[in-house]
Amino acid sequence: MPNETHLPSDIAVNNYVNSLQDICRFFDQIVNKYEFIYPNYLNEQRRIAIYLNQLFNKRQATKILDIACGNGTLLNALGELNHKYELFGTDISKKSISFARRHSRKANFAITYNIIDWMNLETLFPRKFDSVLCIGNSLSHIHQKYHKHIFKKIHCLLTKGGAFILDIYSDWQALFREKKFFQPRGYSRFSKEIVFCNFINEFNLNHIKRHVCFSYYLNQRFSDEPQRMEIYTICQFPMALSKLMKDLKFAGFKDIKELKDLKNHRGLIYLMAPKG
Ligand SMILES: C[S@@+](CC[C@H](N)C(=O)[O-])C[C@H]1O[C@@H](n2cnc3c(N)ncnc32)[C@H](O)[C@@H]1O
């Protein structure tokens, strides 16, 4: 756990099922497995980076902060597209930050990484950014009642004319209706093993418990039992778009609009919230 982390006093009660330790542990464990979880992960991150690069060029945005940078793939893709960016990545998962740092050392541009919890984003002050990113369905890891608080900090971190870019599932209700499902997520070659990843989702009253299951097979012998299995579990909180918009406006964002061309096959929609 990073030292600077603190929690609002009511964070452990009621519907805050994830403790920050749970989030850290989960993402520490899966940081090198994104490609097994999301089919076409690298291409998808590059597609997003290409779109953002065009948007940032139009808005003359060069100082970019990704507050859920994970393994750093998006920032790396942005850096490759334009060496003029000043790139900053923060995340609560220590291993994600180490992974991202190692990854960016090979690049010929610099990215500054720090371990920071969203509740402590003010540790970045007095720095200001032309855009703050939080994508990959990241905000759903904490309950919506904390969003307002975080959005206010993000608002303060933006330059005049800066914008916050985030995503949200367009239809959480559809997930709820399905109660429980087993969804194959594709496979990938990892050294000599083939890795399959499945999600098993358990729906509770106010959160989804998501079991991410990896099965490792040797030599493509899928008829055999897997060589080994790993299961990691995390909670996610359904987010209502109307509540998200309300919280963004409360924090001072204005003229929020959907970035329609960026919509993805997983049902995520992307929003741009300019600083009011
Ligand atoms: C689903 S991953 C997405 C990573 C990356 N944006 C991507 O699309 O590949 C969510 C990320 O949010 C981070 N995260 C969750 N809660 C956080 C918090 N309270 N403060 C900072 N980072 C957090 C996790 O550690 C994780 O790296």
PDBQT file of the ligand as one rigid body, heavy atoms in Angstrom, charges set to zero:
ROOT
HETATM    1  C1  LIG A 301      -9.354  -1.815 -15.362  1.00  0.00    +0.000 C 
HETATM    2  S1  LIG A 301      -7.797  -1.097 -14.959  1.00  0.00    +0.000 S 
HETATM    3  C2  LIG A 301      -7.574  -0.052 -16.367  1.00  0.00    +0.000 C 
HETATM    4  C3  LIG A 301      -6.146   0.271 -16.639  1.00  0.00    +0.000 C 
HETATM    5  C4  LIG A 301      -5.910   1.058 -17.946  1.00  0.00    +0.000 C 
HETATM    6  N1  LIG A 301      -6.540   2.355 -17.907  1.00  0.00    +0.000 N 
HETATM    7  C5  LIG A 301      -6.385   0.267 -19.134  1.00  0.00    +0.000 C 
HETATM    8  O1  LIG A 301      -7.416   0.652 -19.729  1.00  0.00    +0.000 OA
HETATM    9  O2  LIG A 301      -5.750  -0.749 -19.465  1.00  0.00    +0.000 OA
HETATM   10  C6  LIG A 301      -8.214   0.025 -13.635  1.00  0.00    +0.000 C 
HETATM   11  C7  LIG A 301      -7.017   0.705 -13.008  1.00  0.00    +0.000 C 
HETATM   12  O3  LIG A 301      -7.504   1.654 -12.037  1.00  0.00    +0.000 OA
HETATM   13  C8  LIG A 301      -6.646   1.616 -10.908  1.00  0.00    +0.000 C 
HETATM   14  N2  LIG A 301      -7.360   2.083  -9.721  1.00  0.00    +0.000 N 
HETATM   15  C9  LIG A 301      -8.493   1.571  -9.169  1.00  0.00    +0.000 A 
HETATM   16  N3  LIG A 301      -8.835   2.254  -8.084  1.00  0.00    +0.000 NA
HETATM   17  C10 LIG A 301      -7.913   3.248  -7.941  1.00  0.00    +0.000 A 
HETATM   18  C11 LIG A 301      -7.737   4.312  -6.995  1.00  0.00    +0.000 A 
HETATM   19  N4  LIG A 301      -8.574   4.472  -5.966  1.00  0.00    +0.000 N 
HETATM   20  N5  LIG A 301      -6.702   5.159  -7.167  1.00  0.00    +0.000 NA
HETATM   21  C12 LIG A 301      -5.847   5.012  -8.224  1.00  0.00    +0.000 A 
HETATM   22  N6  LIG A 301      -5.948   4.016  -9.145  1.00  0.00    +0.000 NA
HETATM   23  C13 LIG A 301      -6.974   3.156  -8.992  1.00  0.00    +0.000 A 
HETATM   24  C14 LIG A 301      -6.270   0.150 -10.799  1.00  0.00    +0.000 C 
HETATM   25  O4  LIG A 301      -5.131  -0.067 -10.011  1.00  0.00    +0.000 OA
HETATM   26  C15 LIG A 301      -6.099  -0.241 -12.270  1.00  0.00    +0.000 C 
HETATM   27  O5  LIG A 301      -4.784  -0.114 -12.710  1.00  0.00    +0.000 OA
ENDROOT
TORSDOF 0
